[in-house]
Amino acid sequence: MTELAHGPSGGVHGEVLDPRSLAALAGEVARRQPSPATRSTYAGIYRAFCQGLGADAGEQALTAVSVRAWRDSLEAQGHSAATIAKHLSALRTLADALDADPQIAKVRSQSAVRGQPRAISHDEYQRLLRMPDRRTRQGKRDLALLYLLGSAGLRRSEAAGLLLADVDEHKRAGDPRLRQAIHCSTSWWVTVRRAKRGRSRRVPLDHDALEAIIAWVKIRPDAATEHLLLSLPRTGKPPGPLSTRDIARIVARHAQAAGLPPDRRSPHVLRHTFCTHLADAGADVGTIRELAGHADIRTTTIYTAVNDARLQQAIADRHRRGIHAAASG
């Protein structure tokens, strides 16, 4: 198997481990992930997986059999489809890094099937955008955030890391499909430089999103950081970058005020909404994948599959209405 460089404290939490143990090797793989959020997530998954195998387990313990057993235990505990899929993805990354059992790549969840995306409708999204008070500095900031999540498809970690310089004007796009996919797009783009798996992408802004961002930037408080989205100054506490937890709270507060269902009040729902609305507008799977920054095209196809199903349902409904009208006549 592939050798990895590691020191004597190669554990996922820095504990002293046998450098030949699976836990030490897994800790090194977790630390190599480009995104801080991914490093933390993978470290937790690897720690739990290795604890289940035993502290003295070596890399030979990482097999399709052990991964399937881990999957089965997660499903038996009632974990969500998304959680199980995340665990299996992390373990596939580990197996690939260690050149482990190739059959691990074929292990899939028995219950975690790809379902319909959790998006909100156009009307619900517009209602959400009306919730922030645009007369206040907080309202202007929150509105800019909602547009970045729902009209540009940013992950909450990407929105938290966005800098002022990441919003700029590019009158000539390398790929005109990207501008065409965004309704009423402008020549201003947001560049996501700290995207998942280290990939960068550019997303054109529509007029409403650009206006919201400009309105916020005009009254954005002075800060020691160039981050676009900031906390508001309070007594004894200067403004600083919004955390991913801050972003989740802001979205949840406005989504609740807009009367959205409890399972539609997270930042990721707005990302689902961005992709779903692109598919509804006729964007092809390649364009959606590039704008959303999906590493796996199978993630993108859930949106186009849902769109195809809607079209088929609409045709069937129209056909039934035609038959009914003919019978009535």
C-alpha positions as CSV (number, residue, x, y, z in Angstrom):
1,M,0.0,0.0,0.0
2,T,1.0,3.6,-0.5
3,E,3.3,5.0,2.2
4,L,2.4,8.3,3.8
5,A,4.7,10.7,5.7
6,H,3.7,11.0,9.3
7,G,5.2,11.6,12.7
8,P,4.8,9.8,16.0
9,S,1.6,11.8,16.9
10,G,-0.3,10.9,13.8
11,G,-3.7,10.5,15.3
12,V,-6.8,12.4,14.2
13,H,-6.8,14.3,17.5
14,G,-3.0,14.5,17.9
15,E,-2.8,11.6,20.4
16,V,0.4,9.5,20.3
17,L,-0.2,6.5,18.0
18,D,1.7,3.7,16.4
19,P,2.7,5.4,13.1
20,R,1.8,2.2,11.3
21,S,-1.7,2.1,12.7
22,L,-4.7,2.9,10.5
23,A,-5.7,5.7,12.9
24,A,-2.3,7.4,12.4
25,L,-2.5,7.0,8.6
26,A,-6.1,8.2,8.6
27,G,-5.2,11.3,10.6
28,E,-2.6,12.2,8.0
29,V,-5.1,11.8,5.2
30,A,-7.6,14.0,7.0
31,R,-4.9,16.7,7.5
32,R,-4.2,16.7,3.7
33,Q,-7.7,17.7,2.7
34,P,-7.7,21.3,1.2
35,S,-10.8,22.6,3.0
36,P,-10.7,23.2,6.8
37,A,-14.3,22.0,7.1
38,T,-13.5,18.8,5.2
39,R,-10.4,18.2,7.4
40,S,-12.5,18.5,10.5
41,T,-15.3,16.3,9.1
42,Y,-13.0,13.6,7.8
43,A,-11.0,13.6,11.1
44,G,-14.2,12.9,13.1
45,I,-15.3,10.1,10.7
46,Y,-11.9,8.4,10.6
47,R,-11.6,8.6,14.4
48,A,-15.0,6.9,14.9
49,F,-14.3,4.3,12.2
50,C,-10.9,3.4,13.7
51,Q,-12.3,3.3,17.2
52,G,-14.8,0.7,15.9
53,L,-12.0,-1.4,14.5
54,G,-9.8,-1.1,17.6
55,A,-6.9,1.0,18.5
56,D,-4.3,-1.5,17.3
57,A,-5.9,-1.9,13.8
58,G,-3.5,-1.6,10.9
59,E,-4.1,-0.4,7.4
60,Q,-5.0,-4.0,6.4
61,A,-8.2,-3.6,8.4
62,L,-9.5,-1.1,5.8
63,T,-11.4,-3.4,3.6
64,A,-14.8,-3.5,1.8
65,V,-16.0,-5.8,4.5
66,S,-15.2,-3.4,7.3
67,V,-16.6,-0.4,5.4
68,R,-19.8,-2.3,4.7
69,A,-20.1,-3.2,8.4
70,W,-19.6,0.4,9.3
71,R,-22.3,1.4,6.8
72,D,-24.7,-1.2,8.3
73,S,-24.1,0.1,11.8
74,L,-24.8,3.7,10.8
75,E,-28.0,2.6,9.1
76,A,-29.0,0.6,12.1
77,Q,-28.5,3.6,14.3
78,G,-30.9,5.6,12.1
79,H,-28.4,8.1,10.7
80,S,-29.7,10.2,7.8
81,A,-28.9,9.4,4.1
82,A,-26.7,12.5,3.9
83,T,-24.6,11.4,6.9
84,I,-24.1,7.9,5.6
85,A,-23.1,9.2,2.2
86,K,-20.6,11.6,3.8
87,H,-19.0,8.7,5.8
88,L,-18.7,6.5,2.8
89,S,-17.2,9.3,0.7
90,A,-14.6,10.0,3.4
91,L,-13.7,6.3,3.6
92,R,-13.4,6.1,-0.2
93,T,-11.0,9.0,0.0
94,L,-9.0,7.2,2.7
95,A,-8.9,3.9,0.7
96,D,-7.7,5.8,-2.4
97,A,-4.9,7.5,-0.4
98,L,-3.8,4.2,1.1
99,D,-4.2,2.2,-2.1
100,A,-6.5,-0.1,-0.1
101,D,-9.1,-2.7,-1.2
102,P,-10.5,-1.4,-4.6
103,Q,-13.9,-2.9,-3.7
104,I,-14.4,-0.1,-1.2
105,A,-15.2,2.2,-4.1
106,K,-18.2,0.1,-4.8
107,V,-19.7,0.2,-1.3
108,R,-22.9,2.2,-1.4
109,S,-25.6,2.8,1.2
110,Q,-28.6,0.5,1.0
111,S,-30.9,3.3,2.3
112,A,-29.1,6.5,1.4
113,V,-30.4,6.8,-2.1
114,R,-30.3,10.1,-3.9
115,G,-33.7,11.7,-3.5
116,Q,-35.2,14.9,-4.6
117,P,-33.3,18.1,-3.8
118,R,-34.7,20.2,-0.9
119,A,-35.4,23.3,-2.8
120,I,-37.9,26.1,-2.3
121,S,-40.1,27.5,-5.0
122,H,-39.6,30.8,-6.8
123,D,-42.4,32.3,-4.8
124,E,-41.0,31.1,-1.5
125,Y,-37.6,32.4,-2.4
126,Q,-39.0,35.8,-3.3
127,R,-40.9,35.8,0.0
128,L,-37.6,35.0,1.9
129,L,-35.9,37.9,0.2
130,R,-38.5,40.2,1.5
131,M,-37.8,39.3,5.1
132,P,-34.6,41.4,5.8
133,D,-35.3,45.0,6.6
134,R,-33.5,46.8,3.8
135,R,-33.5,50.1,5.7
136,T,-31.0,48.8,8.2
137,R,-27.4,47.8,7.9
138,Q,-28.1,44.3,9.3
139,G,-31.0,43.9,6.8
140,K,-28.7,44.9,3.9
141,R,-26.1,42.5,5.0
142,D,-28.6,39.6,5.4
143,L,-30.1,40.3,2.0
144,A,-26.7,40.2,0.3
145,L,-26.1,36.9,2.0
146,L,-29.4,35.4,0.9
147,Y,-28.6,36.4,-2.7
148,L,-25.2,34.8,-2.6
149,L,-26.6,31.6,-1.3
150,G,-29.8,31.4,-3.4
151,S,-28.9,33.3,-6.6
152,A,-25.2,32.4,-6.8
153,G,-25.3,28.9,-5.2
154,L,-22.5,29.4,-2.6
155,R,-22.0,27.0,0.2
156,R,-22.1,28.6,3.6
157,S,-18.4,28.0,4.1
158,E,-17.8,29.7,0.7
159,A,-19.9,32.7,1.7
160,A,-18.1,33.0,5.0
161,G,-14.7,33.0,3.2
162,L,-15.7,35.5,0.5
163,L,-13.5,38.6,0.2
164,L,-14.4,42.0,-1.2
165,A,-12.0,41.5,-4.1
166,D,-13.9,38.3,-5.0
167,V,-16.7,40.3,-6.4
168,D,-15.5,42.1,-9.6
169,E,-16.4,42.9,-13.1
170,H,-15.5,40.7,-16.1
171,K,-17.1,41.9,-19.3
172,R,-15.8,38.9,-21.3
173,A,-16.7,35.5,-20.0
174,G,-14.6,32.5,-21.0
175,D,-17.8,30.4,-21.4
176,P,-20.9,32.4,-22.5
177,R,-23.1,29.5,-21.2
178,L,-22.5,30.6,-17.7
179,R,-23.9,34.1,-18.3
180,Q,-26.8,32.7,-20.3
181,A,-27.7,30.3,-17.5
182,I,-28.3,33.1,-15.0
183,H,-31.4,35.1,-15.7
184,C,-30.7,38.9,-16.1
185,S,-27.0,38.3,-15.5
186,T,-24.6,41.2,-15.3
187,S,-20.9,41.6,-16.1
188,W,-20.1,41.2,-12.4
189,W,-19.0,37.9,-11.1
190,V,-18.3,36.3,-7.8
191,T,-15.1,34.2,-7.7
192,V,-15.2,31.3,-5.2
193,R,-11.6,30.7,-4.4
194,R,-11.9,28.5,-1.4
195,A,-14.3,26.0,-2.8
196,K,-14.7,22.3,-1.9
197,R,-11.7,20.2,-2.7
198,G,-9.6,23.2,-3.5
199,R,-11.5,24.0,-6.8
200,S,-12.3,27.6,-7.8
201,R,-15.2,28.7,-9.9
202,R,-16.8,31.9,-11.1
203,V,-20.6,32.6,-11.0
204,P,-22.2,35.6,-12.7
205,L,-24.4,37.8,-10.5
206,D,-27.9,38.9,-11.6
207,H,-29.0,42.5,-11.3
208,D,-30.9,42.0,-8.0
209,A,-28.0,40.2,-6.4
210,L,-25.5,42.8,-7.5
211,E,-27.7,45.6,-6.2
212,A,-28.0,43.9,-2.8
213,I,-24.2,43.4,-2.6
214,I,-23.5,47.0,-3.6
215,A,-26.0,48.3,-1.0
216,W,-24.3,46.3,1.7
217,V,-20.7,47.3,0.7
218,K,-21.7,51.0,0.8
219,I,-22.5,50.8,4.5
220,R,-20.2,47.9,5.4
221,P,-18.4,48.8,8.7
222,D,-14.6,49.4,8.7
223,A,-12.8,46.2,9.7
224,A,-9.4,44.7,10.0
225,T,-10.4,42.1,7.5
226,E,-11.3,42.1,3.8
227,H,-14.1,39.6,4.2
228,L,-17.3,40.7,2.5
229,L,-19.7,39.5,5.1
230,L,-19.1,40.9,8.6
231,S,-20.7,40.8,12.0
232,L,-21.9,44.2,13.1
233,P,-19.9,46.2,15.6
234,R,-20.9,45.9,19.3
235,T,-19.6,47.4,22.4
236,G,-16.1,46.1,23.0
237,K,-16.3,43.8,20.0
238,P,-15.2,45.0,16.5
239,P,-16.7,43.6,13.4
240,G,-15.3,40.3,12.1
241,P,-16.0,37.7,9.4
242,L,-19.3,35.8,9.8
243,S,-18.9,32.2,10.8
244,T,-20.7,29.4,9.1
245,R,-22.8,29.1,12.3
246,D,-23.7,32.8,12.1
247,I,-24.8,32.2,8.5
248,A,-27.0,29.3,9.4
249,R,-28.7,31.3,12.2
250,I,-29.3,34.3,9.8
251,V,-30.9,32.0,7.2
252,A,-33.0,30.1,9.8
253,R,-34.3,33.3,11.3
254,H,-35.5,34.8,8.0
255,A,-36.8,31.4,6.7
256,Q,-38.9,31.1,9.8
257,A,-40.2,34.6,9.4
258,A,-41.1,33.8,5.8
259,G,-43.1,30.8,7.0
260,L,-40.9,28.2,5.3
261,P,-41.2,24.6,6.5
262,P,-38.7,23.6,9.2
263,D,-36.7,21.4,6.8
264,R,-36.3,24.3,4.4
265,R,-34.5,26.7,6.7
266,S,-30.8,25.9,6.2
267,P,-28.2,27.6,3.9
268,H,-27.9,24.4,1.9
269,V,-31.6,24.5,0.9
270,L,-30.8,27.8,-0.9
271,R,-28.0,26.1,-2.8
272,H,-30.4,23.3,-3.7
273,T,-32.8,26.1,-4.8
274,F,-30.1,27.7,-7.0
275,C,-29.4,24.4,-8.8
276,T,-33.1,23.5,-9.1
277,H,-34.0,26.9,-10.6
278,L,-31.1,26.5,-13.1
279,A,-32.5,23.1,-14.2
280,D,-36.0,24.5,-14.5
281,A,-34.7,27.3,-16.7
282,G,-33.2,24.7,-19.1
283,A,-29.5,24.8,-18.1
284,D,-27.6,21.7,-19.1
285,V,-26.0,19.4,-16.5
286,G,-22.5,20.6,-17.4
287,T,-23.3,24.2,-16.9
288,I,-25.1,23.5,-13.5
289,R,-22.1,21.5,-12.4
290,E,-19.6,24.2,-13.2
291,L,-21.7,27.0,-11.6
292,A,-22.3,24.9,-8.5
293,G,-18.8,23.5,-8.3
294,H,-19.9,19.9,-7.9
295,A,-16.9,17.5,-7.8
296,D,-19.1,14.6,-8.8
297,I,-21.5,15.0,-11.8
298,R,-23.8,12.5,-10.1
299,T,-24.6,15.2,-7.6
300,T,-25.7,17.5,-10.4
301,T,-27.9,14.9,-12.1
302,I,-30.4,14.8,-9.2
303,Y,-31.5,18.3,-10.3
304,T,-31.8,17.5,-14.0
305,A,-33.6,14.2,-13.2
306,V,-36.1,16.1,-11.1
307,N,-36.6,18.6,-13.9
308,D,-37.2,15.8,-16.4
309,A,-39.7,14.2,-14.1
310,R,-41.6,17.6,-13.8
311,L,-41.7,17.9,-17.6
312,Q,-43.0,14.4,-18.0
313,Q,-45.6,15.1,-15.3
314,A,-46.6,18.3,-17.0
315,I,-47.0,16.6,-20.4
316,A,-49.1,13.8,-18.8
317,D,-51.3,16.3,-17.0
318,R,-51.9,18.3,-20.2
319,H,-52.7,15.1,-22.0
320,R,-55.3,14.1,-19.4
321,R,-56.8,17.6,-19.5
322,G,-57.1,17.3,-23.3
323,I,-58.9,13.9,-23.0
324,H,-61.2,15.3,-20.3
325,A,-62.0,18.4,-22.5
326,A,-62.8,16.2,-25.5
327,A,-65.0,13.9,-23.5
328,S,-66.9,16.9,-22.0
329,G,-67.4,18.4,-25.5
